[in-house]
Amino acid sequence: MLIFDAHLDLALNGVDWNRDLLLPVEEIRRQEIALEMNAPGRRHNTLSLPELRSAEVAVCLTTLLARQEPRINDSFGWTSPQTCYAMAHAHLAYYRALEVGGHLKLLKTATDLRRHWEAFRQDPQTQPLGYVMTMEGADPLLEPETIFEFHAAGLRALGLTHYGVNRYGGGTSTEAPLAPAAFPLLKLCEQLGITIDVTHLSDTAFWQVVDHFQGRIHASHQNARGICDWQRQFSDDQIRVLIERDGVLGVAFDVIMLQPGFERGVSVPEVTLDRAIKQIEYVQRLAGGSLRNIGLGTDLDGAFGYEQTPLDLNRYRDLQSLVERLQIRGFSVAEIEALFHGNWLRFFGESLPN
């Protein structure tokens, strides 16, 4: 079944982690084993571009991700806004290079999305992977007006924060509010038609976005506290307001968002993909039985690998086993299609410019 995945960090893997995503998954694993790369996520990748094709991924949101971190030796972030800006442009260049090679296709408009989806449906073996560009954490925006530059390059979705606090507000593991610079940025996003990804906001910042932003909102990779109870997930009230605003939540497959008490580097996965189905059913109940507002936002290889995924998810194509599992649980083919791609197609078909 064709997939629209609302959250992949392809440039993080290709640029920051120096992986050749044109190789098969097994070859990337072999390279990292041979080099004795033991950091979390290494040796255990679940995806590459050939793997995504085999898994029937037609469209994804893929990120510009350059988080500012104060420590010069941080393994993930960058120490200055200027470096974050430069790294976001490196991610842009990476996507453009893959487009030149015919591997990716940037989707800027609803028409682009519709035409690509139909072409991929007709010929999935030769069509490139379509992508909608998103920014995870607004650290690369030197000032709110920098959004114009990235919008011109194709940016159509924006998450203000990531982990911690940045120049635009509080993110995961904090209760900081939005920073003053966030409010003019939100107005500019309204003007440009950029949808706001409310994933990774602190609770305080989440409700401020709800109150101050009148455009479309979504949650690209976001599970429920009722499934895994810590601040990274959404409360029932947060899920309900996203449903009321006709947003879509993407089910994430990072086990820290599925298995209560999981500690990275300490715990081992104990849950299976059935736990993700419970997440789907949880949101469905909050929506009064409707599946309109939930899709897939896998976050696979988002600085982790299969050491941090459900036990039965070793590589991306394993997600296709959800089809049979969902059918066994009583979901119709139409409902499964909505979950796998239909809801995100509708959302971005409405929110992208014509």
N, C-alpha and C positions, 0 to 999 in steps of 0.2 A: 504494500500500500504506500502511495506517495506521502512524503513527509514534508511539512513546513516546520522547521526548528527555529524557535524565536531567540535562541541564544547559543552562539558558538564563538570561541575566541581564536579564530584561525590565525590572525596576525601575531597574537601572543605566541602561538606555537611556531609559526614560521620565522618570525623575526627574533623575539626575545629568547626563545628556546632553540633557535637555529635548526629546526626540523625541516626536512624536505618533504612537504606534504604531497608531492607527486608520487612518492614511494608507497608501496603497500605497508599496512600496519606492521606486519611481521618484520620487514626490513628495518623500519625505524626502531623497533624493539631490539633487533640484533645489534644495530649500531651502538645503542646506548648500553647494552650489556657488555659489548666488546670494550667500550671505553670506561667501564666500571662506574657508570653514572648512577649514584645511589640516592640522589635527592628525591623527596616525595614527588611522585608523578612520573619520574624517569623510568624507563624500561616497561612501563605499563600503559602506554598510550592506547586509546580505543578507536582513534579515527585518523584518517588521511583522506585526501580527495578521492582516490579509488574506492576506499571503504564507504564513503558517503554515497557514491554512485551505486555501489552494490546494495546499500541500505535503502535506496530509492528516495534520497533526499533531493527534492527539486528546488527548494528555496530555504534560505536561512537568514536570520539577522546575524551579522558578524561584526565584531567590535573594533573600535579604536579604544585601547585600554592603556593608559599611562598614569598610574596613580602616584601622587606626590607623597614621599616618605621622608621624614627628617634624618634618618640614619643613612650615612653614606654607604654602609655595607649591607643594606637591606637587599634581600634576594629577589624582591618583587618590584619595588617602587623606584622612583627617581627623586632627586633631592630639590629640584627647583621647578617653578612653573615653566621656565624656558625649555628645560629638558623634557618635561611632559609634552609641551607643544611640539618639540622636535620629534619625539618618539611617535606621537600620533601621526605626524607626517610620514615617518618611516612605515607605519602600518598602512597608510594610504598608498604609498609607493608599492608596497608588497601586493596589495590587491590589484593595483593597476598592472603590475608585472604579470600576475596570473591572468588578468583579462587579455593582455597582449598574446599570451599563449593559448587563449581559447578555453581556459579552465573555469573562469568566473564570468558572470555578467551582472553589472550593477543595475539595479532596478530603482529608478528615481520617481516614477509616476505609477498611478493605478493602471494606466494603459500598458506600461512596461511589464508590470506584474501579470496582468491578464494574458498578454501575448506570450510571455515566457512560460507561464504555467501550461498553456495550451500546447506550445511547441515541445515542452519537456514531456508532457503526457503522451504526445504522439510519437516522440523519439527519445526515450530516456537514455539511450546508449551513447548518443553523440552530443546532446545539448549540454552546455556548461551549467554549473551550479549557479542559480540566481541568488543574489544577495541584496538585502536592504541594509544600508550602513547605519550602525548605531554607535554611540559613544558611552562607555561604561565608566562613569565618573567624569565630571566636567573639569578635572584638573588641567587638561591641555588648553582650556579657554583662558587666555591671558586676561581678558576682561569680557564682560557679557557680549560686547559687539563682535568678538572673535567668532561668534556663532555664524555670522554671515559668511565668513570664509569657508567654514566647514560645510555649511548648507550648500554653497555653490559647488563644493566637491562631491555632494551627494548625500550628506548626512540627513537622515529623516527621523531619527529617534535619539533621545538623550536621557541618560540617567545622571542625576546631579552628583551623586555620591557613590562611594564604594565602602570599604571598611574604614572605620575611623572618621575623623573630621577633616574636611578640606575647606577651601576658600569659599565654597558655596553652601556648606552646612554639615549637619550630622548624618553619619551613615551607620552601617552595621556595628553593633557593640557599643553604641553611644546613645545618649538621649539629648544630644545637642540640637538646637533648632536650626532653621535655615539661616544662613548668613545674609547680611544686607545685599550682597551682590546677586543673590539668587532671584530676587524679586524682579529686577529689570531683565534678567535672563529669561525668566518665565514669560514675561510679556513679549519679548522678542520671539520666543518659540511659538507663542500663540500667533503672532504676526506671520511667521514663516510656515505655519502648519506642521511644526515638528511635534510628534507625540512624546509625552514624558513617560519614561519608564520609572515606575515608583519602587522597583526592586532596590534593595540596599539602603533605603532611607531609614533614619531613626523614626520611631513612632511620632515624635513631636514634629519632625520635618515632613513626614507623610501627611499628617493632617493639615499642615500649612499649605502644602502643594494642593491638596483637595480644595482648600478654601480660596486659594489665590490664583489657580490656573484653570481657565475655562476651556482649554482645548482637550484633545483626546488623551487618555491615560491608559497604560497597560502595565503588566508586570511580567517581564520576559522570562524569568526563571525564579519562581516563587512558590513555596509550599505553605502549609497551614500549621499554626502552633498546635492545633488540635491533633496533628499527626506527629509533630516533633516540636516539643515545647521549649523554644528559646527565641531570643529577640530577632534573629535573622528571618524567622517566618512571620506570616501575617496572623493577626488576631481575626476572630470571626467578624468583628465590626469592620475591619479593614477590607476583608474579602467582600463583605456585603456592599460597601460603598463602591468598590471597583465594579461590581456587578451592576449597581444602580447607574454608574457612568458608562455602562456597556463596554467596559474594557475586557481584556482576556488575560488570564493567568497561565503561564507556561509551567507545566510540571517539570521540576528539576530532578536529576538523577544522581546528584552528589549525595552520598549516604549520610553526610552530616545533616542533611535536611529531611531525612527519612527515618533515621535510627536514633531514638532518644539517647542522649548521653555519649554519642560517638565523639571521641577525641582524636584529632588528626595525628598520625604517627604513633598512637598508643593503642587505640581500639582496632578491631577487625570487623569487617562487615558481617552482619548476621541476618539481615533482611533480604528478601528477594524482590523481583519486580512486582509481585503482588502488593507490596507496600505502596508502590506508585498508583496502583489501581485504587487502593483505599483513599489516596489523596484525591483522585478524580471523583470518587463517590462522595467524599467529604464536601467538596465544593459544590457538587451537584445538589446535595441536600440543602446547603445554604441558599442555593438558587431556586429552591422550590421544585426540584426535579429536572430543571433544564441543564443541558450541557453546552449552552451557547457561549459561555464565558470561560472555557478552559481548553487549553491546547498543550503542545509540547514545547518546552524550553530547556533542553537537556542539560546545558552547561558542561557537557562531556569534554574532557581534556582541558578544563578550566583551571590549570595549574595543579591538577591531580590526574590520576589514572585509575585503572581498575582495582587498585588497592583501596579505593574510596568510592566504589560503586556497588550496587546490589550484587549478591553472590552470583547471580545468573546473567550478569551483564559484563562480558569480557571484552567485547568489541561492539562498535556502534550497531551493526546489523542485528544484534541480539534484541534490539527494540522491536523488531518485527514479530517476535513471539508474543507481544502484547495483543496482537489481533485475535489470536485464538483464545487467549486468556480472557479478553473482554467479551468475546462471544459466549464463552462458558458462563460468564457472570450475567448474561442476559442482554448485553448491548447489541443493538442492531448494526448492520453494515453501515447504514447512514450515520448513526451516532459515532461509530468508530472513525469514519471518514471526517466527520466534523472535528473530532479530537486530534486526528493526525495532521489535518491540514485545513479543513473547511473554515474553522473559526478564525484562524489567523488570516486566511485569504480574504474573508469578509472584512475583518478589522482593518487591514492595510489597504484593501480595495476602497474602503471608505475614507481612510485618514490620509493616504497619499494624494498629492495633487493629481488632477487629471492630465 
